[in-house]
């Protein structure tokens, strides 16, 4: 029996989240042997080549002058900062904890749209945003000694991701998506090259580590392919909540690959964040917004260098 468009979209969305989370897992494994600058450079070379070839095949590179649009530059800068802080956090924290905090991104985008663009946000959504960030605090657990530096990295990642996604909303529709992705991937790769020396220098690389990062780049395109099919095949209001399956994949892979077992604080905080995000999506549907936060945030939520 064939699936309905909504159910098919939900399956595609869940598969795409699995691809993105597997990418994060491979990057975390590779980070044991090299610094973050080297990870950004090596994975970025593969990602830039893949997305660049796809952009060339689709004719997006014929409109290269659009790369000079100011919002394309702001988006690339946001993705660069987000990628850097994400990789630092990913190397030192359980992948499920990092993923849980990043689920607050739609809330941050809703808040940013209200504060920067003056978009209307009612008291219910402000309450949901407050609750969501309370969930974040439960997970990162700042104590008297202050924030754990790696927990702070995740929070900075969310800030830069919000800048990226808010800038994306201001890029004209005439600018090809693949051109934006190619520019961003190249910027992240080049900056990664400059960060290698300050972060400890080049480390010898085993073929296995190179293979991990090459496969990670392939998984990024895999995730993007399925999320495009998900968004085109079903109603956004039905399909978008399945983005939160990324957290389930992160918990599963964290346990199977790294032996991480989520503690009570992480589970409680993640539940509050996801619940707040779902309620915000519901309220945005009720008030008739054209770009709900769950649609206007980056497909993977987490930065991916593209």
Secondary structure, 3 states (H helix, E strand, C coil): CCCCHHHHHHHHHHHHHHHHHHHHHHHHHHCCCCCHHHHHHHHHHHHHHHHHHHHHHCCHHHHHHHHHCHHHHHHHHHHHHHHHHHHHHHHHCCHHHHHHHHCCHHHHHHHHHHHHCCCCCCHHHHHHHHHHHHHHHHHHCCECCECCHHHHHHHHHHHHHHHHHHHHCCCCCCCCHHHHHHHHHHHHHHHHHHHHHHCCCCCCCCHHHHHHHHHHHHHHHHHHHHHHHHHHHCCHHHHHHHHHHHHHHHHHHHHHHHCCCCCHHHHHHHHHHHHHHHHHHHHHHHCCCCCCHHHHCCCCCCCCCC
